[in-house]
């Protein structure tokens, strides 16, 4: 494939994209909590909750696409 590097694997790239999506959703929850002036515990819980929601959203999107 043109422009690809040796060792690039499309499956590995897709896995990174999925992980990045979940992390992005998780961190966005934490950032909203930080902007709201939440305590460190609430920020951490928001990130964990966001990661769970991101995983569920990813599962749903993959289910819909199949």
N, C-alpha and C positions, 0 to 999 in steps of 0.2 A: 504494500500500500504506500502511496506517495506521501511523504512527510512523516512517516512513522519512524520511531527509533527502534533499534534492535532490542528485542526483549519485551516490547509492548504487547500486551495481551488484551484484546477487547473485553474479555470477561473480567479481568482485573480492573480495567478502567470503569466498567459498569459498577463493580463493587465499590470502588472509590466514590463514584457519583452518588450511589445510594447512601453510603456512610456520610458523605458531605451534606446531603439533603437532611438527614436525621439530625446531624450536629447543628446545622443552620437553624432548624426549627427549635431545637433545644436551647441554643444560645440566644435566640430572639426572645424566648420567654424570660430568660435571666436578665436580658437588657431592659425589658419592660419593667421588671421588678426594680432594677437599679434606678431607672428614671423616676420611678414612683417613690424612691427613698426608702425602700425596704431594708430590713436587717440582712446580715450575711446568711443567716439560716434560711430566710424566706427566698433569697436569691438562689441559694443552692437547691432548695426544693423546687423552685420554678424551673431551673435548668433540668433537673431530673424529670419533672412532669412534662416539660417540653420534649425531652428525648423520648419519653413514652408515647406522647402524642405524635411525634414525628415518625416513630416506628410504626404506629398504627396507621397513620396516613400513608406511609410508604407501602405497607401491606395492602391497604385498600386500593391505592392507585395501581399497583401491580396486578391485583385481582381483577380490576375493571378492564385493564388493557388486555388481559389474556382471553 
